[in-house]
Amino acid sequence: MKVPLDKFGSIGALVAAAACPVCFPKLALIGAVFGLGALGAYESQLVIAAQLLVGVAVLGHVLAYRRHRRRWLPGLAIGSAVAVFAGLYALEWLAYAGFAGLIAASIADLWQRLPRRTRTRSVLTCPECGHLQKETMPADACQFFYECKGCGKLLRPKPGDCCVFCSYGTVRCPPMQVA
């Protein structure tokens, strides 16, 4: 089982910060609603834990980058971590913006991981006559030949494409959408 470090770090840092009434009074108000006010006696340890968990969140986003290759997610996480640390030592509102950025990066990464529904309709454009035809694609196979409804030409995939929908359609075929 893979541990989602980015989510664990982001949520953990937010929870630890919510238990620190002196450092993060606005988050502490929310934390008190959920019973975290009792942890106020351990504030110095929780501030350190929040900083460590921000580091864990950034590490998780950097490791997740190897899988999804979206540069803006680890960039947002790193920028948010810098804002959290700047907020601890300079402007308080930067820390809140940093926590919000970490949560946003984690939610965006989670959204990217959700399975996508494949689209099964595509509009084919004939390269000869320009006729447009909306067609339903086969869900589990590629279609190698298609007869144009406008001019009757038999369409074949372009070199390097798997089917006529990938070559002439507005939407790639379902097997390519899944891949």
WOZINOR-V63602 format. One record per residue. RES is the residue in three letters. SS is DSSP state (~ for helix, > for strand, _ for the rest). PSI is psi in radians with two decimals (NA if undefined). NEAR is the number of other C-alpha atoms within 8 Angstrom. Layout:
BEGIN
RES,SS,PSI,NEAR ; RES,SS,PSI,NEAR
END
This chain:
BEGIN
MET,_,2.28,2 ; LYS,_,2.36,3 ; VAL,_,2.11,4 ; PRO,_,1.50,7 ; LEU,~,-0.66,11 ; ASP,~,-0.75,13 ; LYS,~,-0.76,11 ; PHE,~,-0.81,11 ; GLY,~,-0.77,15 ; SER,~,-0.87,16 ; ILE,~,-0.75,9 ; GLY,~,-0.74,10 ; ALA,~,-0.71,15 ; LEU,~,-0.74,10 ; VAL,~,-0.75,10 ; ALA,~,-0.71,12 ; ALA,~,-0.59,14 ; ALA,~,-0.29,15 ; ALA,_,0.11,17 ; CYS,_,1.62,17 ; PRO,_,-0.49,14 ; VAL,_,-0.78,6 ; CYS,_,-0.71,8 ; PHE,_,1.29,11 ; PRO,~,-0.59,9 ; LYS,~,-0.68,7 ; LEU,~,-0.58,12 ; ALA,~,-0.57,15 ; LEU,~,-0.78,10 ; ILE,~,-0.72,9 ; GLY,~,-0.63,13 ; ALA,~,-0.60,12 ; VAL,~,-0.60,7 ; PHE,_,0.22,6 ; GLY,_,0.25,7 ; LEU,~,-0.10,12 ; GLY,~,-0.46,11 ; ALA,~,-0.33,8 ; LEU,~,0.05,9 ; GLY,~,-0.47,10 ; ALA,~,-0.35,5 ; TYR,~,0.51,7 ; GLU,~,-0.75,12 ; SER,~,-0.68,6 ; GLN,~,-0.63,7 ; LEU,~,-0.56,12 ; VAL,~,-0.74,12 ; ILE,~,-0.75,8 ; ALA,~,-0.70,10 ; ALA,~,-0.74,14 ; GLN,~,-0.75,10 ; LEU,~,-0.69,9 ; LEU,~,-0.51,13 ; VAL,~,-0.72,12 ; GLY,~,-0.71,10 ; VAL,~,-0.71,13 ; ALA,~,-0.77,16 ; VAL,~,-0.77,14 ; LEU,~,-0.75,10 ; GLY,~,-0.72,13 ; HIS,~,-0.63,14 ; VAL,~,-0.73,9 ; LEU,~,-0.65,8 ; ALA,~,-0.47,8 ; TYR,~,-0.60,12 ; ARG,~,-0.45,7 ; ARG,~,-0.81,6 ; HIS,~,-0.34,6 ; ARG,_,0.56,6 ; ARG,_,1.87,7 ; ARG,~,-0.51,7 ; TRP,~,-0.45,6 ; LEU,~,-0.94,12 ; PRO,~,-0.50,13 ; GLY,~,-0.77,8 ; LEU,~,-0.71,11 ; ALA,~,-0.76,14 ; ILE,~,-0.77,9 ; GLY,~,-0.67,9 ; SER,~,-0.69,14 ; ALA,~,-0.73,14 ; VAL,~,-0.71,9 ; ALA,~,-0.69,12 ; VAL,~,-0.85,14 ; PHE,~,-0.65,10 ; ALA,~,-0.62,11 ; GLY,~,-0.53,13 ; LEU,~,-0.57,10 ; TYR,~,-0.09,7 ; ALA,_,-1.55,6 ; LEU,_,2.15,9 ; GLU,~,-0.69,10 ; TRP,~,-0.44,7 ; LEU,~,-0.63,11 ; ALA,~,-0.75,14 ; TYR,~,-0.72,10 ; ALA,~,-0.66,11 ; GLY,~,-0.76,14 ; PHE,~,-0.71,14 ; ALA,~,-0.69,9 ; GLY,~,-0.70,11 ; LEU,~,-0.75,14 ; ILE,~,-0.73,11 ; ALA,~,-0.72,8 ; ALA,~,-0.69,12 ; SER,~,-0.72,12 ; ILE,~,-0.72,8 ; ALA,~,-0.71,9 ; ASP,~,-0.72,9 ; LEU,~,-0.72,8 ; TRP,~,-0.67,7 ; GLN,~,-0.49,6 ; ARG,~,-0.29,6 ; LEU,_,2.46,6 ; PRO,_,2.41,4 ; ARG,_,2.47,4 ; ARG,_,2.26,4 ; THR,_,2.51,7 ; ARG,_,2.43,6 ; THR,_,0.01,10 ; ARG,>,2.43,9 ; SER,>,2.64,13 ; VAL,>,2.04,11 ; LEU,>,2.41,13 ; THR,>,2.09,10 ; CYS,_,2.25,11 ; PRO,_,-0.31,6 ; GLU,_,-0.98,6 ; CYS,_,-0.19,7 ; GLY,_,0.17,7 ; HIS,_,2.38,11 ; LEU,>,2.32,8 ; GLN,>,2.16,8 ; LYS,>,2.22,8 ; GLU,>,2.68,8 ; THR,>,2.25,7 ; MET,_,2.59,11 ; PRO,_,2.39,10 ; ALA,_,-0.50,8 ; ASP,_,0.30,6 ; ALA,_,2.89,7 ; CYS,_,2.59,9 ; GLN,_,2.04,10 ; PHE,_,-0.50,9 ; PHE,>,2.56,10 ; TYR,>,2.29,9 ; GLU,>,2.15,8 ; CYS,_,2.31,11 ; LYS,_,-0.31,7 ; GLY,_,-0.95,6 ; CYS,_,-0.16,8 ; GLY,_,0.05,7 ; LYS,_,2.46,7 ; LEU,>,1.98,8 ; LEU,>,2.45,10 ; ARG,>,2.73,9 ; PRO,_,2.61,15 ; LYS,_,2.73,8 ; PRO,_,2.29,4 ; GLY,_,-0.25,5 ; ASP,_,2.68,9 ; CYS,_,-0.43,8 ; CYS,_,3.06,14 ; VAL,~,-0.50,16 ; PHE,~,-0.63,15 ; CYS,~,-0.50,12 ; SER,~,-0.75,9 ; TYR,~,0.00,11 ; GLY,>,2.88,12 ; THR,_,-0.34,8 ; VAL,_,2.37,10 ; ARG,_,2.80,10 ; CYS,_,2.71,14 ; PRO,~,-0.72,14 ; PRO,~,-0.62,10 ; MET,~,-0.54,7 ; GLN,~,-0.69,8 ; VAL,~,-0.71,6 ; ALA,_,NA,4
END
